[in-house]
Amino acid sequence: MTEPGDCSVCPTDRAVCYGGGDIGPKPGYWRRSNVTSTFIKCLFEAACLGMIPPENNPQGSCAEGYQ
């Protein structure tokens, strides 16, 4: 943040929060962009890997063969 603002509680049931704006989906979830706080449950949970290293995609990574 570049100026004071409000903090939000991390939705730990569906997201991982590493502090500040470093937040992403847990396995089985995804989100449309890295600025939304809405995490969507995958229809096929195994296809959504979540925010995993080394990429740490804040929208979540997909299993091979999925997008």
mmCIF file of the N, C-alpha and C atoms, coordinates in Angstrom:
data_MODEL
# 
_entry.id   MODEL 
# 
loop_
_atom_site.group_PDB 
_atom_site.id 
_atom_site.type_symbol 
_atom_site.label_atom_id 
_atom_site.label_alt_id 
_atom_site.label_comp_id 
_atom_site.label_asym_id 
_atom_site.label_entity_id 
_atom_site.label_seq_id 
_atom_site.pdbx_PDB_ins_code 
_atom_site.Cartn_x 
_atom_site.Cartn_y 
_atom_site.Cartn_z 
_atom_site.occupancy 
_atom_site.B_iso_or_equiv 
_atom_site.pdbx_formal_charge 
_atom_site.auth_seq_id 
_atom_site.auth_comp_id 
_atom_site.auth_asym_id 
_atom_site.auth_atom_id 
_atom_site.pdbx_PDB_model_num 
ATOM 1   N N  . MET A 1 1  ? 0.831   -1.176  0.000   1.00 0.00 ? 1  MET A N  1 
ATOM 2   C CA . MET A 1 1  ? 0.000   0.000   0.000   1.00 0.00 ? 1  MET A CA 1 
ATOM 3   C C  . MET A 1 1  ? 0.881   1.246   0.000   1.00 0.00 ? 1  MET A C  1 
ATOM 4   N N  . THR A 1 2  ? 0.468   2.270   -0.669  1.00 0.00 ? 2  THR A N  1 
ATOM 5   C CA . THR A 1 2  ? 1.216   3.516   -0.709  1.00 0.00 ? 2  THR A CA 1 
ATOM 6   C C  . THR A 1 2  ? 0.612   4.570   0.217   1.00 0.00 ? 2  THR A C  1 
ATOM 7   N N  . GLU A 1 3  ? -0.528  4.282   0.811   1.00 0.00 ? 3  GLU A N  1 
ATOM 8   C CA . GLU A 1 3  ? -1.172  5.189   1.748   1.00 0.00 ? 3  GLU A CA 1 
ATOM 9   C C  . GLU A 1 3  ? -2.014  4.368   2.706   1.00 0.00 ? 3  GLU A C  1 
ATOM 10  N N  . PRO A 1 4  ? -2.406  4.955   3.846   1.00 0.00 ? 4  PRO A N  1 
ATOM 11  C CA . PRO A 1 4  ? -3.217  4.196   4.814   1.00 0.00 ? 4  PRO A CA 1 
ATOM 12  C C  . PRO A 1 4  ? -4.498  3.657   4.176   1.00 0.00 ? 4  PRO A C  1 
ATOM 13  N N  . GLY A 1 5  ? -4.911  2.500   4.643   1.00 0.00 ? 5  GLY A N  1 
ATOM 14  C CA . GLY A 1 5  ? -6.125  1.883   4.127   1.00 0.00 ? 5  GLY A CA 1 
ATOM 15  C C  . GLY A 1 5  ? -6.683  0.906   5.141   1.00 0.00 ? 5  GLY A C  1 
ATOM 16  N N  . ASP A 1 6  ? -7.626  0.132   4.733   1.00 0.00 ? 6  ASP A N  1 
ATOM 17  C CA . ASP A 1 6  ? -8.253  -0.849  5.612   1.00 0.00 ? 6  ASP A CA 1 
ATOM 18  C C  . ASP A 1 6  ? -7.718  -2.236  5.306   1.00 0.00 ? 6  ASP A C  1 
ATOM 19  N N  . CYS A 1 7  ? -7.545  -3.010  6.347   1.00 0.00 ? 7  CYS A N  1 
ATOM 20  C CA . CYS A 1 7  ? -7.125  -4.401  6.189   1.00 0.00 ? 7  CYS A CA 1 
ATOM 21  C C  . CYS A 1 7  ? -8.367  -5.292  6.223   1.00 0.00 ? 7  CYS A C  1 
ATOM 22  N N  . SER A 1 8  ? -8.251  -6.443  5.600   1.00 0.00 ? 8  SER A N  1 
ATOM 23  C CA . SER A 1 8  ? -9.337  -7.420  5.589   1.00 0.00 ? 8  SER A CA 1 
ATOM 24  C C  . SER A 1 8  ? -8.855  -8.690  6.249   1.00 0.00 ? 8  SER A C  1 
ATOM 25  N N  . VAL A 1 9  ? -9.772  -9.433  6.804   1.00 0.00 ? 9  VAL A N  1 
ATOM 26  C CA . VAL A 1 9  ? -9.457  -10.721 7.396   1.00 0.00 ? 9  VAL A CA 1 
ATOM 27  C C  . VAL A 1 9  ? -9.230  -11.718 6.261   1.00 0.00 ? 9  VAL A C  1 
ATOM 28  N N  . CYS A 1 10 ? -8.178  -12.519 6.363   1.00 0.00 ? 10 CYS A N  1 
ATOM 29  C CA . CYS A 1 10 ? -7.875  -13.527 5.349   1.00 0.00 ? 10 CYS A CA 1 
ATOM 30  C C  . CYS A 1 10 ? -8.939  -14.629 5.388   1.00 0.00 ? 10 CYS A C  1 
ATOM 31  N N  . PRO A 1 11 ? -9.531  -14.959 4.229   1.00 0.00 ? 11 PRO A N  1 
ATOM 32  C CA . PRO A 1 11 ? -10.501 -16.056 4.186   1.00 0.00 ? 11 PRO A CA 1 
ATOM 33  C C  . PRO A 1 11 ? -9.766  -17.405 4.171   1.00 0.00 ? 11 PRO A C  1 
ATOM 34  N N  . THR A 1 12 ? -9.224  -17.799 5.331   1.00 0.00 ? 12 THR A N  1 
ATOM 35  C CA . THR A 1 12 ? -8.327  -18.955 5.427   1.00 0.00 ? 12 THR A CA 1 
ATOM 36  C C  . THR A 1 12 ? -8.957  -20.285 5.033   1.00 0.00 ? 12 THR A C  1 
ATOM 37  N N  . ASP A 1 13 ? -10.271 -20.336 4.911   1.00 0.00 ? 13 ASP A N  1 
ATOM 38  C CA . ASP A 1 13 ? -10.906 -21.576 4.484   1.00 0.00 ? 13 ASP A CA 1 
ATOM 39  C C  . ASP A 1 13 ? -10.719 -21.819 2.989   1.00 0.00 ? 13 ASP A C  1 
ATOM 40  N N  . ARG A 1 14 ? -10.387 -20.733 2.230   1.00 0.00 ? 14 ARG A N  1 
ATOM 41  C CA . ARG A 1 14 ? -10.239 -20.886 0.784   1.00 0.00 ? 14 ARG A CA 1 
ATOM 42  C C  . ARG A 1 14 ? -9.042  -20.146 0.205   1.00 0.00 ? 14 ARG A C  1 
ATOM 43  N N  . ALA A 1 15 ? -8.251  -19.484 1.047   1.00 0.00 ? 15 ALA A N  1 
ATOM 44  C CA . ALA A 1 15 ? -7.111  -18.702 0.555   1.00 0.00 ? 15 ALA A CA 1 
ATOM 45  C C  . ALA A 1 15 ? -5.910  -18.836 1.484   1.00 0.00 ? 15 ALA A C  1 
ATOM 46  N N  . VAL A 1 16 ? -4.732  -18.570 0.932   1.00 0.00 ? 16 VAL A N  1 
ATOM 47  C CA . VAL A 1 16 ? -3.506  -18.464 1.711   1.00 0.00 ? 16 VAL A CA 1 
ATOM 48  C C  . VAL A 1 16 ? -3.086  -17.008 1.672   1.00 0.00 ? 16 VAL A C  1 
ATOM 49  N N  . CYS A 1 17 ? -2.710  -16.465 2.817   1.00 0.00 ? 17 CYS A N  1 
ATOM 50  C CA . CYS A 1 17 ? -2.334  -15.055 2.923   1.00 0.00 ? 17 CYS A CA 1 
ATOM 51  C C  . CYS A 1 17 ? -0.947  -14.978 3.547   1.00 0.00 ? 17 CYS A C  1 
ATOM 52  N N  . TYR A 1 18 ? -0.023  -14.391 2.808   1.00 0.00 ? 18 TYR A N  1 
ATOM 53  C CA . TYR A 1 18 ? 1.352   -14.278 3.273   1.00 0.00 ? 18 TYR A CA 1 
ATOM 54  C C  . TYR A 1 18 ? 1.670   -12.876 3.766   1.00 0.00 ? 18 TYR A C  1 
ATOM 55  N N  . GLY A 1 19 ? 0.683   -12.021 3.870   1.00 0.00 ? 19 GLY A N  1 
ATOM 56  C CA . GLY A 1 19 ? 0.873   -10.654 4.345   1.00 0.00 ? 19 GLY A CA 1 
ATOM 57  C C  . GLY A 1 19 ? 0.713   -9.643  3.228   1.00 0.00 ? 19 GLY A C  1 
ATOM 58  N N  . GLY A 1 20 ? 0.220   -8.485  3.576   1.00 0.00 ? 20 GLY A N  1 
ATOM 59  C CA . GLY A 1 20 ? -0.005  -7.446  2.574   1.00 0.00 ? 20 GLY A CA 1 
ATOM 60  C C  . GLY A 1 20 ? -0.932  -7.935  1.484   1.00 0.00 ? 20 GLY A C  1 
ATOM 61  N N  . GLY A 1 21 ? -0.561  -7.661  0.248   1.00 0.00 ? 21 GLY A N  1 
ATOM 62  C CA . GLY A 1 21 ? -1.376  -8.084  -0.892  1.00 0.00 ? 21 GLY A CA 1 
ATOM 63  C C  . GLY A 1 21 ? -0.997  -9.451  -1.416  1.00 0.00 ? 21 GLY A C  1 
ATOM 64  N N  . ASP A 1 22 ? -0.122  -10.172 -0.707  1.00 0.00 ? 22 ASP A N  1 
ATOM 65  C CA . ASP A 1 22 ? 0.333   -11.493 -1.149  1.00 0.00 ? 22 ASP A CA 1 
ATOM 66  C C  . ASP A 1 22 ? -0.679  -12.542 -0.706  1.00 0.00 ? 22 ASP A C  1 
ATOM 67  N N  . ILE A 1 23 ? -1.694  -12.740 -1.524  1.00 0.00 ? 23 ILE A N  1 
ATOM 68  C CA . ILE A 1 23 ? -2.803  -13.644 -1.210  1.00 0.00 ? 23 ILE A CA 1 
ATOM 69  C C  . ILE A 1 23 ? -3.168  -14.432 -2.467  1.00 0.00 ? 23 ILE A C  1 
ATOM 70  N N  . GLY A 1 24 ? -3.537  -15.685 -2.286  1.00 0.00 ? 24 GLY A N  1 
ATOM 71  C CA . GLY A 1 24 ? -3.926  -16.521 -3.413  1.00 0.00 ? 24 GLY A CA 1 
ATOM 72  C C  . GLY A 1 24 ? -4.806  -17.667 -2.956  1.00 0.00 ? 24 GLY A C  1 
ATOM 73  N N  . PRO A 1 25 ? -5.367  -18.406 -3.906  1.00 0.00 ? 25 PRO A N  1 
ATOM 74  C CA . PRO A 1 25 ? -6.291  -19.490 -3.559  1.00 0.00 ? 25 PRO A CA 1 
ATOM 75  C C  . PRO A 1 25 ? -5.590  -20.729 -3.008  1.00 0.00 ? 25 PRO A C  1 
ATOM 76  N N  . LYS A 1 26 ? -6.292  -21.432 -2.152  1.00 0.00 ? 26 LYS A N  1 
ATOM 77  C CA . LYS A 1 26 ? -5.846  -22.740 -1.680  1.00 0.00 ? 26 LYS A CA 1 
ATOM 78  C C  . LYS A 1 26 ? -6.164  -23.761 -2.771  1.00 0.00 ? 26 LYS A C  1 
ATOM 79  N N  . PRO A 1 27 ? -5.581  -24.962 -2.704  1.00 0.00 ? 27 PRO A N  1 
ATOM 80  C CA . PRO A 1 27 ? -5.936  -26.000 -3.674  1.00 0.00 ? 27 PRO A CA 1 
ATOM 81  C C  . PRO A 1 27 ? -7.455  -26.237 -3.675  1.00 0.00 ? 27 PRO A C  1 
ATOM 82  N N  . GLY A 1 28 ? -8.008  -26.371 -4.875  1.00 0.00 ? 28 GLY A N  1 
ATOM 83  C CA . GLY A 1 28 ? -9.443  -26.573 -5.023  1.00 0.00 ? 28 GLY A CA 1 
ATOM 84  C C  . GLY A 1 28 ? -10.206 -25.289 -5.273  1.00 0.00 ? 28 GLY A C  1 
ATOM 85  N N  . TYR A 1 29 ? -9.475  -24.146 -5.285  1.00 0.00 ? 29 TYR A N  1 
ATOM 86  C CA . TYR A 1 29 ? -10.094 -22.841 -5.507  1.00 0.00 ? 29 TYR A CA 1 
ATOM 87  C C  . TYR A 1 29 ? -9.314  -22.046 -6.549  1.00 0.00 ? 29 TYR A C  1 
ATOM 88  N N  . TRP A 1 30 ? -9.934  -20.993 -7.084  1.00 0.00 ? 30 TRP A N  1 
ATOM 89  C CA . TRP A 1 30 ? -9.290  -20.082 -8.024  1.00 0.00 ? 30 TRP A CA 1 
ATOM 90  C C  . TRP A 1 30 ? -9.966  -18.737 -7.889  1.00 0.00 ? 30 TRP A C  1 
ATOM 91  N N  . ARG A 1 31 ? -9.391  -17.707 -8.539  1.00 0.00 ? 31 ARG A N  1 
ATOM 92  C CA . ARG A 1 31 ? -10.057 -16.408 -8.588  1.00 0.00 ? 31 ARG A CA 1 
ATOM 93  C C  . ARG A 1 31 ? -9.796  -15.750 -9.927  1.00 0.00 ? 31 ARG A C  1 
ATOM 94  N N  . ARG A 1 32 ? -10.718 -14.890 -10.361 1.00 0.00 ? 32 ARG A N  1 
ATOM 95  C CA . ARG A 1 32 ? -10.675 -14.289 -11.700 1.00 0.00 ? 32 ARG A CA 1 
ATOM 96  C C  . ARG A 1 32 ? -9.504  -13.357 -11.917 1.00 0.00 ? 32 ARG A C  1 
ATOM 97  N N  . SER A 1 33 ? -9.075  -12.631 -10.892 1.00 0.00 ? 33 SER A N  1 
ATOM 98  C CA . SER A 1 33 ? -7.948  -11.714 -11.028 1.00 0.00 ? 33 SER A CA 1 
ATOM 99  C C  . SER A 1 33 ? -7.244  -11.583 -9.679  1.00 0.00 ? 33 SER A C  1 
ATOM 100 N N  . ASN A 1 34 ? -6.084  -10.941 -9.708  1.00 0.00 ? 34 ASN A N  1 
ATOM 101 C CA . ASN A 1 34 ? -5.336  -10.824 -8.461  1.00 0.00 ? 34 ASN A CA 1 
ATOM 102 C C  . ASN A 1 34 ? -5.803  -9.638  -7.600  1.00 0.00 ? 34 ASN A C  1 
ATOM 103 N N  . VAL A 1 35 ? -6.881  -8.970  -7.994  1.00 0.00 ? 35 VAL A N  1 
ATOM 104 C CA . VAL A 1 35 ? -7.399  -7.859  -7.193  1.00 0.00 ? 35 VAL A CA 1 
ATOM 105 C C  . VAL A 1 35 ? -8.743  -8.171  -6.531  1.00 0.00 ? 35 VAL A C  1 
ATOM 106 N N  . THR A 1 36 ? -9.357  -9.275  -6.889  1.00 0.00 ? 36 THR A N  1 
ATOM 107 C CA . THR A 1 36 ? -10.632 -9.639  -6.277  1.00 0.00 ? 36 THR A CA 1 
ATOM 108 C C  . THR A 1 36 ? -10.390 -10.443 -4.997  1.00 0.00 ? 36 THR A C  1 
ATOM 109 N N  . SER A 1 37 ? -11.309 -10.336 -4.059  1.00 0.00 ? 37 SER A N  1 
ATOM 110 C CA . SER A 1 37 ? -11.214 -11.136 -2.839  1.00 0.00 ? 37 SER A CA 1 
ATOM 111 C C  . SER A 1 37 ? -12.207 -12.293 -2.870  1.00 0.00 ? 37 SER A C  1 
ATOM 112 N N  . THR A 1 38 ? -12.780 -12.557 -4.044  1.00 0.00 ? 38 THR A N  1 
ATOM 113 C CA . THR A 1 38 ? -13.722 -13.662 -4.221  1.00 0.00 ? 38 THR A CA 1 
ATOM 114 C C  . THR A 1 38 ? -12.970 -14.889 -4.724  1.00 0.00 ? 38 THR A C  1 
ATOM 115 N N  . PHE A 1 39 ? -12.996 -15.950 -3.951  1.00 0.00 ? 39 PHE A N  1 
ATOM 116 C CA . PHE A 1 39 ? -12.358 -17.207 -4.322  1.00 0.00 ? 39 PHE A CA 1 
ATOM 117 C C  . PHE A 1 39 ? -13.449 -18.212 -4.665  1.00 0.00 ? 39 PHE A C  1 
ATOM 118 N N  . ILE A 1 40 ? -13.310 -18.850 -5.824  1.00 0.00 ? 40 ILE A N  1 
ATOM 119 C CA . ILE A 1 40 ? -14.361 -19.716 -6.365  1.00 0.00 ? 40 ILE A CA 1 
ATOM 120 C C  . ILE A 1 40 ? -13.942 -21.175 -6.249  1.00 0.00 ? 40 ILE A C  1 
ATOM 121 N N  . LYS A 1 41 ? -14.843 -21.999 -5.740  1.00 0.00 ? 41 LYS A N  1 
ATOM 122 C CA . LYS A 1 41 ? -14.581 -23.428 -5.616  1.00 0.00 ? 41 LYS A CA 1 
ATOM 123 C C  . LYS A 1 41 ? -14.604 -24.048 -7.009  1.00 0.00 ? 41 LYS A C  1 
ATOM 124 N N  . CYS A 1 42 ? -13.604 -24.846 -7.323  1.00 0.00 ? 42 CYS A N  1 
ATOM 125 C CA . CYS A 1 42 ? -13.516 -25.502 -8.632  1.00 0.00 ? 42 CYS A CA 1 
ATOM 126 C C  . CYS A 1 42 ? -14.565 -26.603 -8.758  1.00 0.00 ? 42 CYS A C  1 
ATOM 127 N N  . LEU A 1 43 ? -15.098 -26.741 -9.955  1.00 0.00 ? 43 LEU A N  1 
ATOM 128 C CA . LEU A 1 43 ? -16.045 -27.823 -10.201 1.00 0.00 ? 43 LEU A CA 1 
ATOM 129 C C  . LEU A 1 43 ? -15.345 -29.170 -10.105 1.00 0.00 ? 43 LEU A C  1 
ATOM 130 N N  . PHE A 1 44 ? -14.097 -29.225 -10.578 1.00 0.00 ? 44 PHE A N  1 
ATOM 131 C CA . PHE A 1 44 ? -13.271 -30.430 -10.472 1.00 0.00 ? 44 PHE A CA 1 
ATOM 132 C C  . PHE A 1 44 ? -12.061 -30.032 -9.638  1.00 0.00 ? 44 PHE A C  1 
ATOM 133 N N  . GLU A 1 45 ? -12.152 -30.245 -8.318  1.00 0.00 ? 45 GLU A N  1 
ATOM 134 C CA . GLU A 1 45 ? -11.164 -29.726 -7.377  1.00 0.00 ? 45 GLU A CA 1 
ATOM 135 C C  . GLU A 1 45 ? -9.726  -30.086 -7.720  1.00 0.00 ? 45 GLU A C  1 
ATOM 136 N N  . ALA A 1 46 ? -9.494  -31.275 -8.250  1.00 0.00 ? 46 ALA A N  1 
ATOM 137 C CA . ALA A 1 46 ? -8.130  -31.708 -8.552  1.00 0.00 ? 46 ALA A CA 1 
ATOM 138 C C  . ALA A 1 46 ? -7.481  -30.872 -9.659  1.00 0.00 ? 46 ALA A C  1 
ATOM 139 N N  . ALA A 1 47 ? -8.279  -30.165 -10.453 1.00 0.00 ? 47 ALA A N  1 
ATOM 140 C CA . ALA A 1 47 ? -7.749  -29.345 -11.546 1.00 0.00 ? 47 ALA A CA 1 
ATOM 141 C C  . ALA A 1 47 ? -7.169  -28.031 -11.047 1.00 0.00 ? 47 ALA A C  1 
ATOM 142 N N  . CYS A 1 48 ? -7.588  -27.578 -9.888  1.00 0.00 ? 48 CYS A N  1 
ATOM 143 C CA . CYS A 1 48 ? -7.144  -26.287 -9.340  1.00 0.00 ? 48 CYS A CA 1 
ATOM 144 C C  . CYS A 1 48 ? -6.100  -26.531 -8.252  1.00 0.00 ? 48 CYS A C  1 
ATOM 145 N N  . LEU A 1 49 ? -4.868  -26.172 -8.548  1.00 0.00 ? 49 LEU A N  1 
ATOM 146 C CA . LEU A 1 49 ? -3.762  -26.447 -7.643  1.00 0.00 ? 49 LEU A CA 1 
ATOM 147 C C  . LEU A 1 49 ? -3.568  -25.380 -6.580  1.00 0.00 ? 49 LEU A C  1 
ATOM 148 N N  . GLY A 1 50 ? -4.170  -24.215 -6.780  1.00 0.00 ? 50 GLY A N  1 
ATOM 149 C CA . GLY A 1 50 ? -3.995  -23.118 -5.834  1.00 0.00 ? 50 GLY A CA 1 
ATOM 150 C C  . GLY A 1 50 ? -2.743  -22.319 -6.157  1.00 0.00 ? 50 GLY A C  1 
ATOM 151 N N  . MET A 1 51 ? -2.327  -21.468 -5.244  1.00 0.00 ? 51 MET A N  1 
ATOM 152 C CA . MET A 1 51 ? -1.130  -20.641 -5.417  1.00 0.00 ? 51 MET A CA 1 
ATOM 153 C C  . MET A 1 51 ? 0.070   -21.463 -4.932  1.00 0.00 ? 51 MET A C  1 
ATOM 154 N N  . ILE A 1 52 ? 0.803   -22.022 -5.888  1.00 0.00 ? 52 ILE A N  1 
ATOM 155 C CA . ILE A 1 52 ? 1.911   -22.908 -5.545  1.00 0.00 ? 52 ILE A CA 1 
ATOM 156 C C  . ILE A 1 52 ? 3.248   -22.357 -6.039  1.00 0.00 ? 52 ILE A C  1 
ATOM 157 N N  . PRO A 1 53 ? 4.332   -22.640 -5.316  1.00 0.00 ? 53 PRO A N  1 
ATOM 158 C CA . PRO A 1 53 ? 5.667   -22.210 -5.772  1.00 0.00 ? 53 PRO A CA 1 
ATOM 159 C C  . PRO A 1 53 ? 6.106   -23.061 -6.960  1.00 0.00 ? 53 PRO A C  1 
ATOM 160 N N  . PRO A 1 54 ? 7.014   -22.625 -7.763  1.00 0.00 ? 54 PRO A N  1 
ATOM 161 C CA . PRO A 1 54 ? 7.705   -21.342 -7.658  1.00 0.00 ? 54 PRO A CA 1 
ATOM 162 C C  . PRO A 1 54 ? 6.926   -20.217 -8.341  1.00 0.00 ? 54 PRO A C  1 
ATOM 163 N N  . GLU A 1 55 ? 5.882   -20.533 -9.090  1.00 0.00 ? 55 GLU A N  1 
ATOM 164 C CA . GLU A 1 55 ? 5.131   -19.515 -9.828  1.00 0.00 ? 55 GLU A CA 1 
ATOM 165 C C  . GLU A 1 55 ? 4.369   -18.570 -8.895  1.00 0.00 ? 55 GLU A C  1 
ATOM 166 N N  . ASN A 1 56 ? 3.734   -19.116 -7.852  1.00 0.00 ? 56 ASN A N  1 
ATOM 167 C CA . ASN A 1 56 ? 2.923   -18.326 -6.914  1.00 0.00 ? 56 ASN A CA 1 
ATOM 168 C C  . ASN A 1 56 ? 1.935   -17.410 -7.632  1.00 0.00 ? 56 ASN A C  1 
ATOM 169 N N  . ASN A 1 57 ? 1.218   -17.987 -8.594  1.00 0.00 ? 57 ASN A N  1 
ATOM 170 C CA . ASN A 1 57 ? 0.215   -17.238 -9.339  1.00 0.00 ? 57 ASN A CA 1 
ATOM 171 C C  . ASN A 1 57 ? -0.930  -16.859 -8.387  1.00 0.00 ? 57 ASN A C  1 
ATOM 172 N N  . PRO A 1 58 ? -1.190  -15.548 -8.182  1.00 0.00 ? 58 PRO A N  1 
ATOM 173 C CA . PRO A 1 58 ? -2.233  -15.147 -7.249  1.00 0.00 ? 58 PRO A CA 1 
ATOM 174 C C  . PRO A 1 58 ? -3.651  -15.519 -7.697  1.00 0.00 ? 58 PRO A C  1 
ATOM 175 N N  . GLN A 1 59 ? -3.808  -15.959 -8.945  1.00 0.00 ? 59 GLN A N  1 
ATOM 176 C CA . GLN A 1 59 ? -5.107  -16.441 -9.410  1.00 0.00 ? 59 GLN A CA 1 
ATOM 177 C C  . GLN A 1 59 ? -5.217  -17.957 -9.224  1.00 0.00 ? 59 GLN A C  1 
ATOM 178 N N  . GLY A 1 60 ? -4.093  -18.610 -9.008  1.00 0.00 ? 60 GLY A N  1 
ATOM 179 C CA . GLY A 1 60 ? -4.056  -20.056 -8.856  1.00 0.00 ? 60 GLY A CA 1 
ATOM 180 C C  . GLY A 1 60 ? -3.538  -20.717 -10.109 1.00 0.00 ? 60 GLY A C  1 
ATOM 181 N N  . SER A 1 61 ? -2.918  -21.861 -9.941  1.00 0.00 ? 61 SER A N  1 
ATOM 182 C CA . SER A 1 61 ? -2.399  -22.636 -11.063 1.00 0.00 ? 61 SER A CA 1 
ATOM 183 C C  . SER A 1 61 ? -3.328  -23.796 -11.348 1.00 0.00 ? 61 SER A C  1 
ATOM 184 N N  . CYS A 1 62 ? -3.304  -24.257 -12.606 1.00 0.00 ? 62 CYS A N  1 
ATOM 185 C CA . CYS A 1 62 ? -4.154  -25.370 -13.018 1.00 0.00 ? 62 CYS A CA 1 
ATOM 186 C C  . CYS A 1 62 ? -3.315  -26.620 -13.259 1.00 0.00 ? 62 CYS A C  1 
ATOM 187 N N  . ALA A 1 63 ? -3.917  -27.763 -13.013 1.00 0.00 ? 63 ALA A N  1 
ATOM 188 C CA . ALA A 1 63 ? -3.263  -29.024 -13.351 1.00 0.00 ? 63 ALA A CA 1 
ATOM 189 C C  . ALA A 1 63 ? -3.103  -29.119 -14.860 1.00 0.00 ? 63 ALA A C  1 
ATOM 190 N N  . GLU A 1 64 ? -2.168  -29.912 -15.289 1.00 0.00 ? 64 GLU A N  1 
ATOM 191 C CA . GLU A 1 64 ? -1.927  -30.087 -16.721 1.00 0.00 ? 64 GLU A CA 1 
ATOM 192 C C  . GLU A 1 64 ? -3.201  -30.529 -17.425 1.00 0.00 ? 64 GLU A C  1 
ATOM 193 N N  . GLY A 1 65 ? -3.507  -29.880 -18.531 1.00 0.00 ? 65 GLY A N  1 
ATOM 194 C CA . GLY A 1 65 ? -4.700  -30.195 -19.309 1.00 0.00 ? 65 GLY A CA 1 
ATOM 195 C C  . GLY A 1 65 ? -5.912  -29.350 -18.949 1.00 0.00 ? 65 GLY A C  1 
ATOM 196 N N  . TYR A 1 66 ? -5.750  -28.428 -17.978 1.00 0.00 ? 66 TYR A N  1 
ATOM 197 C CA . TYR A 1 66 ? -6.846  -27.557 -17.551 1.00 0.00 ? 66 TYR A CA 1 
ATOM 198 C C  . TYR A 1 66 ? -6.421  -26.102 -17.690 1.00 0.00 ? 66 TYR A C  1 
ATOM 199 N N  . GLN A 1 67 ? -7.419  -25.219 -17.753 1.00 0.00 ? 67 GLN A N  1 
ATOM 200 C CA . GLN A 1 67 ? -7.128  -23.771 -17.799 1.00 0.00 ? 67 GLN A CA 1 
ATOM 201 C C  . GLN A 1 67 ? -8.178  -23.005 -17.046 1.00 0.00 ? 67 GLN A C  1 
# 
